[in-house]
Amino acid sequence: MTLLALFAHRSKTDPWWDLEGVAARRHRVRRQAVTAAAFLAAEVACGLTLAVWVARLVPDLPRLLG
């Protein structure tokens, strides 16, 4: 979800969105960006871990199964 879409969604669903002030909105957007970045980093770490496991197990697969 882009920031523009986020603002459009928040302004339609949250009746207090415009009354909280710039700092509160900035904090909310920053928190969501940090959360998204942390989730992306965790996904990349899990993917890399899986790739290393597969790379280590594939050469030994015939020996392990046979």
N, CA, C and O atoms as CSV, one atom per row, in Angstrom:
chain,resi,resn,atom,element,x,y,z
A,1,MET,N,N,0.860,-1.167,0.000
A,1,MET,CA,C,0.000,0.000,0.000
A,1,MET,C,C,0.909,1.234,0.000
A,1,MET,O,O,1.782,1.366,0.858
A,2,THR,N,N,0.707,2.104,-0.932
A,2,THR,CA,C,1.528,3.301,-1.010
A,2,THR,C,C,1.092,4.297,0.061
A,2,THR,O,O,0.019,4.173,0.650
A,3,LEU,N,N,1.943,5.276,0.293
A,3,LEU,CA,C,1.613,6.272,1.317
A,3,LEU,C,C,0.375,7.069,0.941
A,3,LEU,O,O,-0.438,7.405,1.802
A,4,LEU,N,N,0.232,7.372,-0.349
A,4,LEU,CA,C,-0.943,8.119,-0.782
A,4,LEU,C,C,-2.218,7.310,-0.533
A,4,LEU,O,O,-3.222,7.851,-0.069
A,5,ALA,N,N,-2.170,6.037,-0.838
A,5,ALA,CA,C,-3.326,5.178,-0.587
A,5,ALA,C,C,-3.583,5.049,0.913
A,5,ALA,O,O,-4.733,4.985,1.347
A,6,LEU,N,N,-2.510,5.012,1.700
A,6,LEU,CA,C,-2.658,4.940,3.151
A,6,LEU,C,C,-3.365,6.183,3.688
A,6,LEU,O,O,-4.279,6.080,4.506
A,7,PHE,N,N,-2.938,7.350,3.225
A,7,PHE,CA,C,-3.579,8.589,3.665
A,7,PHE,C,C,-5.049,8.624,3.250
A,7,PHE,O,O,-5.910,9.028,4.032
A,8,ALA,N,N,-5.329,8.204,2.030
A,8,ALA,CA,C,-6.713,8.211,1.545
A,8,ALA,C,C,-7.566,7.261,2.378
A,8,ALA,O,O,-8.703,7.581,2.725
A,9,HIS,N,N,-7.019,6.099,2.695
A,9,HIS,CA,C,-7.759,5.118,3.487
A,9,HIS,C,C,-7.993,5.639,4.908
A,9,HIS,O,O,-9.104,5.548,5.431
A,10,ARG,N,N,-6.944,6.183,5.529
A,10,ARG,CA,C,-7.075,6.678,6.900
A,10,ARG,C,C,-8.071,7.826,6.983
A,10,ARG,O,O,-8.877,7.888,7.911
A,11,SER,N,N,-8.015,8.725,6.024
A,11,SER,CA,C,-8.895,9.885,6.105
A,11,SER,C,C,-10.360,9.491,5.917
A,11,SER,O,O,-11.256,10.188,6.395
A,12,LYS,N,N,-10.607,8.386,5.227
A,12,LYS,CA,C,-11.988,7.936,5.030
A,12,LYS,C,C,-12.508,7.126,6.215
A,12,LYS,O,O,-13.710,7.121,6.480
A,13,THR,N,N,-11.619,6.446,6.924
A,13,THR,CA,C,-12.067,5.536,7.976
A,13,THR,C,C,-11.895,6.083,9.389
A,13,THR,O,O,-12.597,5.646,10.301
A,14,ASP,N,N,-10.995,7.014,9.588
A,14,ASP,CA,C,-10.717,7.533,10.927
A,14,ASP,C,C,-11.259,8.955,11.055
A,14,ASP,O,O,-10.715,9.870,10.437
A,15,PRO,N,N,-12.303,9.161,11.832
A,15,PRO,CA,C,-12.885,10.505,11.925
A,15,PRO,C,C,-11.974,11.506,12.634
A,15,PRO,O,O,-12.173,12.711,12.482
A,16,TRP,N,N,-10.993,11.057,13.395
A,16,TRP,CA,C,-10.104,11.943,14.135
A,16,TRP,C,C,-8.784,12.174,13.417
A,16,TRP,O,O,-7.881,12.793,13.982
A,17,TRP,N,N,-8.648,11.694,12.189
A,17,TRP,CA,C,-7.377,11.761,11.467
A,17,TRP,C,C,-6.865,13.193,11.335
A,17,TRP,O,O,-5.676,13.436,11.539
A,18,ASP,N,N,-7.718,14.130,11.006
A,18,ASP,CA,C,-7.274,15.509,10.805
A,18,ASP,C,C,-7.125,16.290,12.100
A,18,ASP,O,O,-6.527,17.366,12.092
A,19,LEU,N,N,-7.641,15.794,13.196
A,19,LEU,CA,C,-7.639,16.548,14.444
A,19,LEU,C,C,-6.461,16.208,15.355
A,19,LEU,O,O,-6.252,16.884,16.362
A,20,GLU,N,N,-5.703,15.191,15.026
A,20,GLU,CA,C,-4.621,14.756,15.911
A,20,GLU,C,C,-3.345,15.552,15.727
A,20,GLU,O,O,-2.505,15.568,16.628
A,21,GLY,N,N,-3.174,16.192,14.630
A,21,GLY,CA,C,-1.974,16.981,14.397
A,21,GLY,C,C,-0.970,16.259,13.519
A,21,GLY,O,O,-1.056,15.054,13.288
A,22,VAL,N,N,-0.024,17.035,13.045
A,22,VAL,CA,C,0.974,16.530,12.106
A,22,VAL,C,C,1.892,15.514,12.773
A,22,VAL,O,O,2.230,14.499,12.164
A,23,ALA,N,N,2.296,15.767,13.997
A,23,ALA,CA,C,3.240,14.874,14.682
A,23,ALA,C,C,2.650,13.485,14.886
A,23,ALA,O,O,3.346,12.483,14.725
A,24,ALA,N,N,1.381,13.424,15.237
A,24,ALA,CA,C,0.745,12.117,15.447
A,24,ALA,C,C,0.655,11.350,14.128
A,24,ALA,O,O,0.890,10.142,14.094
A,25,ARG,N,N,0.320,12.038,13.061
A,25,ARG,CA,C,0.247,11.370,11.758
A,25,ARG,C,C,1.631,10.917,11.311
A,25,ARG,O,O,1.796,9.813,10.791
A,26,ARG,N,N,2.623,11.777,11.517
A,26,ARG,CA,C,3.992,11.425,11.126
A,26,ARG,C,C,4.469,10.210,11.919
A,26,ARG,O,O,5.110,9.317,11.365
A,27,HIS,N,N,4.158,10.178,13.200
A,27,HIS,CA,C,4.551,9.053,14.047
A,27,HIS,C,C,3.903,7.758,13.549
A,27,HIS,O,O,4.557,6.718,13.477
A,28,ARG,N,N,2.628,7.829,13.213
A,28,ARG,CA,C,1.914,6.649,12.743
A,28,ARG,C,C,2.489,6.142,11.426
A,28,ARG,O,O,2.663,4.937,11.241
A,29,VAL,N,N,2.779,7.054,10.524
A,29,VAL,CA,C,3.345,6.669,9.224
A,29,VAL,C,C,4.748,6.105,9.413
A,29,VAL,O,O,5.104,5.106,8.788
A,30,ARG,N,N,5.548,6.739,10.269
A,30,ARG,CA,C,6.904,6.247,10.526
A,30,ARG,C,C,6.863,4.854,11.149
A,30,ARG,O,O,7.643,3.978,10.775
A,31,ARG,N,N,5.950,4.653,12.102
A,31,ARG,CA,C,5.839,3.344,12.745
A,31,ARG,C,C,5.449,2.275,11.738
A,31,ARG,O,O,5.968,1.160,11.784
A,32,GLN,N,N,4.542,2.603,10.831
A,32,GLN,CA,C,4.138,1.628,9.825
A,32,GLN,C,C,5.291,1.333,8.866
A,32,GLN,O,O,5.470,0.187,8.453
A,33,ALA,N,N,6.071,2.349,8.511
A,33,ALA,CA,C,7.208,2.131,7.617
A,33,ALA,C,C,8.269,1.253,8.284
A,33,ALA,O,O,8.831,0.360,7.649
A,34,VAL,N,N,8.538,1.508,9.556
A,34,VAL,CA,C,9.525,0.701,10.276
A,34,VAL,C,C,9.031,-0.736,10.420
A,34,VAL,O,O,9.811,-1.678,10.283
A,35,THR,N,N,7.744,-0.905,10.693
A,35,THR,CA,C,7.177,-2.243,10.808
A,35,THR,C,C,7.279,-2.997,9.483
A,35,THR,O,O,7.639,-4.174,9.461
A,36,ALA,N,N,6.963,-2.325,8.395
A,36,ALA,CA,C,7.048,-2.961,7.078
A,36,ALA,C,C,8.495,-3.330,6.742
A,36,ALA,O,O,8.748,-4.401,6.190
A,37,ALA,N,N,9.438,-2.455,7.069
A,37,ALA,CA,C,10.849,-2.746,6.810
A,37,ALA,C,C,11.331,-3.926,7.644
A,37,ALA,O,O,12.079,-4.769,7.150
A,38,ALA,N,N,10.911,-3.993,8.901
A,38,ALA,CA,C,11.306,-5.106,9.766
A,38,ALA,C,C,10.724,-6.424,9.261
A,38,ALA,O,O,11.396,-7.455,9.277
A,39,PHE,N,N,9.469,-6.381,8.812
A,39,PHE,CA,C,8.850,-7.595,8.281
A,39,PHE,C,C,9.567,-8.046,7.013
A,39,PHE,O,O,9.803,-9.239,6.827
A,40,LEU,N,N,9.914,-7.099,6.139
A,40,LEU,CA,C,10.630,-7.434,4.917
A,40,LEU,C,C,11.995,-8.036,5.238
A,40,LEU,O,O,12.407,-9.010,4.608
A,41,ALA,N,N,12.693,-7.467,6.209
A,41,ALA,CA,C,13.997,-8.007,6.604
A,41,ALA,C,C,13.855,-9.425,7.153
A,41,ALA,O,O,14.696,-10.280,6.875
A,42,ALA,N,N,12.808,-9.684,7.925
A,42,ALA,CA,C,12.583,-11.028,8.458
A,42,ALA,C,C,12.278,-12.017,7.339
A,42,ALA,O,O,12.752,-13.152,7.365
A,43,GLU,N,N,11.487,-11.589,6.357
A,43,GLU,CA,C,11.189,-12.468,5.225
A,43,GLU,C,C,12.451,-12.798,4.435
A,43,GLU,O,O,12.660,-13.947,4.044
A,44,VAL,N,N,13.281,-11.806,4.205
A,44,VAL,CA,C,14.530,-12.029,3.470
A,44,VAL,C,C,15.431,-12.973,4.254
A,44,VAL,O,O,16.039,-13.871,3.673
A,45,ALA,N,N,15.522,-12.781,5.560
A,45,ALA,CA,C,16.359,-13.655,6.391
A,45,ALA,C,C,15.863,-15.096,6.348
A,45,ALA,O,O,16.666,-16.024,6.257
A,46,CYS,N,N,14.556,-15.288,6.411
A,46,CYS,CA,C,14.008,-16.646,6.339
A,46,CYS,C,C,14.263,-17.265,4.972
A,46,CYS,O,O,14.597,-18.445,4.871
A,47,GLY,N,N,14.107,-16.479,3.939
A,47,GLY,CA,C,14.365,-16.982,2.589
A,47,GLY,C,C,15.812,-17.368,2.392
A,47,GLY,O,O,16.102,-18.408,1.800
A,48,LEU,N,N,16.725,-16.546,2.880
A,48,LEU,CA,C,18.146,-16.877,2.763
A,48,LEU,C,C,18.505,-18.117,3.576
A,48,LEU,O,O,19.304,-18.947,3.141
A,49,THR,N,N,17.913,-18.234,4.751
A,49,THR,CA,C,18.164,-19.415,5.574
A,49,THR,C,C,17.682,-20.676,4.860
A,49,THR,O,O,18.386,-21.685,4.841
A,50,LEU,N,N,16.503,-20.623,4.282
A,50,LEU,CA,C,15.974,-21.761,3.531
A,50,LEU,C,C,16.867,-22.082,2.339
A,50,LEU,O,O,17.123,-23.252,2.053
A,51,ALA,N,N,17.340,-21.058,1.646
A,51,ALA,CA,C,18.208,-21.282,0.490
A,51,ALA,C,C,19.512,-21.967,0.900
A,51,ALA,O,O,19.996,-22.855,0.198
A,52,VAL,N,N,20.072,-21.559,2.023
A,52,VAL,CA,C,21.313,-22.192,2.490
A,52,VAL,C,C,21.061,-23.637,2.882
A,52,VAL,O,O,21.870,-24.511,2.568
A,53,TRP,N,N,19.955,-23.905,3.562
A,53,TRP,CA,C,19.618,-25.279,3.935
A,53,TRP,C,C,19.458,-26.156,2.690
A,53,TRP,O,O,19.990,-27.265,2.629
A,54,VAL,N,N,18.734,-25.657,1.718
A,54,VAL,CA,C,18.521,-26.435,0.488
A,54,VAL,C,C,19.842,-26.652,-0.228
A,54,VAL,O,O,20.112,-27.753,-0.707
A,55,ALA,N,N,20.664,-25.622,-0.309
A,55,ALA,CA,C,21.953,-25.754,-0.986
A,55,ALA,C,C,22.850,-26.768,-0.280
A,55,ALA,O,O,23.634,-27.463,-0.926
A,56,ARG,N,N,22.737,-26.851,1.032
A,56,ARG,CA,C,23.570,-27.817,1.767
A,56,ARG,C,C,23.010,-29.235,1.682
A,56,ARG,O,O,23.776,-30.199,1.693
A,57,LEU,N,N,21.684,-29.378,1.597
A,57,LEU,CA,C,21.090,-30.707,1.613
A,57,LEU,C,C,20.996,-31.354,0.238
A,57,LEU,O,O,21.038,-32.580,0.143
A,58,VAL,N,N,20.870,-30.575,-0.823
A,58,VAL,CA,C,20.685,-31.156,-2.157
A,58,VAL,C,C,21.862,-32.040,-2.570
A,58,VAL,O,O,21.620,-33.125,-3.098
A,59,PRO,N,N,23.110,-31.648,-2.364
A,59,PRO,CA,C,24.198,-32.559,-2.745
A,59,PRO,C,C,24.211,-33.855,-1.931
A,59,PRO,O,O,24.662,-34.882,-2.437
A,60,ASP,N,N,23.735,-33.835,-0.704
A,60,ASP,CA,C,23.735,-35.025,0.145
A,60,ASP,C,C,22.443,-35.827,0.060
A,60,ASP,O,O,22.319,-36.861,0.716
A,61,LEU,N,N,21.479,-35.371,-0.734
A,61,LEU,CA,C,20.170,-36.017,-0.799
A,61,LEU,C,C,20.245,-37.478,-1.226
A,61,LEU,O,O,19.608,-38.312,-0.583
A,62,PRO,N,N,20.986,-37.836,-2.275
A,62,PRO,CA,C,21.051,-39.271,-2.639
A,62,PRO,C,C,21.639,-40.139,-1.516
A,62,PRO,O,O,21.201,-41.268,-1.295
A,63,ARG,N,N,22.634,-39.592,-0.815
A,63,ARG,CA,C,23.247,-40.358,0.286
A,63,ARG,C,C,22.266,-40.495,1.443
A,63,ARG,O,O,22.216,-41.542,2.089
A,64,LEU,N,N,21.485,-39.449,1.713
A,64,LEU,CA,C,20.546,-39.490,2.824
A,64,LEU,C,C,19.369,-40.412,2.515
A,64,LEU,O,O,18.882,-41.107,3.407
A,65,LEU,N,N,18.911,-40.428,1.283
A,65,LEU,CA,C,17.751,-41.254,0.927
A,65,LEU,C,C,18.140,-42.690,0.591
A,65,LEU,O,O,17.318,-43.597,0.721
A,66,GLY,N,N,19.346,-42.903,0.172
A,66,GLY,CA,C,19.733,-44.219,-0.315
A,66,GLY,C,C,20.429,-45.003,0.693
A,66,GLY,O,O,20.820,-46.140,0.430
